[in-house]
Amino acid sequence: MRYEYLVFDLDGTISNNRDGIVRSINYALSKNGWDERDETELESFIGPPLDQSFSILVNSRDPVVVESLVNAYRDRYSDVGFSENVLYDGVRQTLETLSNLPGLTLGVCTSKRGDFAEQIIKMFGLHDMFAFISGGVLGCDKSRQLGTLIDAGTINSRSIMIGDRSFDLVAARDNQIDSAGVLWGFGSRSELMQHDPTHLFSEPEDLLELVNR
């Protein structure tokens, strides 16, 4: 096969956690004295690291301010937000097929904190399908996160990053591996095409093409 490792983003790629994320963002804003935002507007902040998103939302780089917002977000998210989440149609079946193929390893690389990512993957009963789950930390973008996986030997040059946002494609490019943009998540076709994905897929089942090329 062309690829040995399929590396998946989580939000917008495996599951739709739109409600949990935008509601937790608004909770954090309100708790820290800012007005809540329209939930549709907040969809563009699904994917990037939390500290970057809050810095933009409140127009502040003050680490104390940003940390307070992140902590409030995580308070709600850990309590209820993680469960406001559904798998995209076709994802489970596709992952089951891919995870049973010899010579192919599946993993997750998400900006979401690692324990939250583990909790969600276990909630859906997908944990046995993934060899690793890499969660984000504040101050580390996805390019660095993916690079750490390569440096550690967790993945290699025959890997592909699969995600719904430009950040996923940029991370792949920065680490000289292939990328697959998916159109069922939160990134538009225009956003993804600006970053020249190696592949672009419309439905989860289309990911099976990766092992047939």
Residue, then its C-alpha position, 0 to 999 in steps of 0.5 A: m500500500r502507498y501509506e503505512y499510517l493514516v493519521f486522523d483529525l478528530d473534530g470535524t473528521i471523525s465526529n461532529n462536536r459542533d454543539g459541545i465546542v461552540r457552547s463551551i466557547n460561549y460559556a467561557l466568554s460569558k464567565n470571563g465578562w465577554d458577550e457570547r457570540d453567534e454559534t454559527e460564527l464560532e464554527s470557524f474556531i473548531g479545529p485550531p488550538l484553543d489558546q489561538s482561538f480565544s486570543i482572536l476572539v477577545n483580541s488579547r495575547d495576555p496569557v493570564v486572560v487566555e488561560s482563564l478562558v481556556n480553563a473555563y471552556r474546559d470546565r464545561y467541556s469536561d462536564v458536558g461538552f464532550s458528550e454533545n457529540v455524534l459520529y459522522d455517518g459512515v465513519r465507524q464502518t470505514l474505520e473498521t475496514l481500515s483498521n483490519l487491513p494488514g500493514l496499515t496503522l491508524g492514529v489520531c492527531t488532534s488539537k483537543r487535549g489528549d484526555f478529552a480525545e481519549q474520552i470521546i474515542k472511548m465513548f464511541g467504542l473506537h479505541d481499539m482501532f487506533a494505535f495512538i491518540s496525540g492530543g494538543v497542548l497550549g502553545c503547540d500548533k498542529s505542525r509541531q505536534l505532527g512533527t513530534l510524532i515523526d521525530a519519535g518514530t510513531i509515524n514515518s514518511r509514508s503517512i497521510m494526515i486526514g482532516d477537515r481544516s486548513f491547519d491539518l493540511v498545513a501540518a502535513r505540508d510542513n512535515q513533508i507528508d501527504s494530506a487528505g482534506v474531507l468535506w463533511g466537516f467544518g472547512s469549506r472546499s475553498e479553504l481546503m483547496q487553497h492548501d493543495p491537499t493530495h486528496l479531497f474526499s466528499e464522504p467517509e467511505d471515500l477514504l477507502e480509496l487511499v488503500n486502493r491507489 
